[in-house]
């Protein structure tokens, strides 16, 4: 990815916002996606929700990987901002991100 120096901070802020949105989605939806309630007590319903829970867990793992990748890009952009002398308190993002 190529970023013009005058666009580094704006891109970093947009990616931080996206990271925060995905983190919030994971926080709010994790239990719902992994622990799907069975519509009935029959074996078919129980097998189905077990598979849905596995799919939900896979989605959560993928989303967490996306957050990690976004954070890596944010950190690289913060390094660029420091290098270009564009620092507008890039450390703020490090304090907001929760692994």
N, C-alpha and C positions, 0 to 999 in steps of 0.2 A: 504494500500500500504506500502511495506517495502522498504526502500532506505538505502543503505550502506552510511556511513558518507562521504566517499570520492567521492560519486556520487551526493550528494545533490546539489551543485552549478551547475553542468552540467544539471541536470534535471530541476532545477529552470529556467535556461536560455532557455532551450528548450520549457518549458511551457510558459515562457514570450513571446517567439517568436511566438508560436501558438496563444496565446491570441492576440498579435498585428496583426497577419494575419486575424483573425476572426473579430476583431474590424474594420480593414480597409475594409474588405468585407462588413460589415454592413454599414459603412459610404458611400461606393461607390454605393452599390446596393439597399439601402433602398428604395429610391424613385421609382426605376425601378420595384421592386418587389411589392410595395404597390399600385402604381398608374399606372396600366397597361392600355395603350391606347386601346380604342375600335377600331377594324378593320372596323367597319361600324357604322351607326347611328341607326340601327334597334334595337328593344327591346331585341332580343336574344343576340346580341353582347354586349349590355350594361349590361345585367344580367350576362353574362359570365365573363366579365372583373371585375364586382363587386365581384364575387366569387373568381376569381384569386387574386384580391387585398386582400381579407380576408385570403386566403392561404399564400400570400406573407407576410402579417403582422404576421401571426402565425409563419412563418419561422424566421422572424426577432426577435420576442419575444423569440423563442427557442434559437437562436444564442446569444442573449444578456444574457440569463440565463447561457449558456455555458461559456461566458466570465466571468461572476460573479463567477462561480464555478472554472474556471481556476485561477482567481485571488486569491480565497481563498486558493487553493493549493499552489500557489506561495508564499503567505504570510506565510503559515505553513512551507514551505521549508526555507524561509528566517529566521523564528524563529529557526528552526533546525540549520541552518548555524551559527547563533549567538551562540546558545547553544554549538555547537561543536567547536567554535572558528574559523570557516572557512570564516568569514566575508570578502568579497571582494567588499565592498560597496553595500550591498543588498538593501540599501535605494534607489538606482538608479531606481529600478523597480517601486517603489511607486510613483516616480515623473513622470514616463512615462505613467502610467495607467490613463486613463481618463474615469470616470464613465459616 
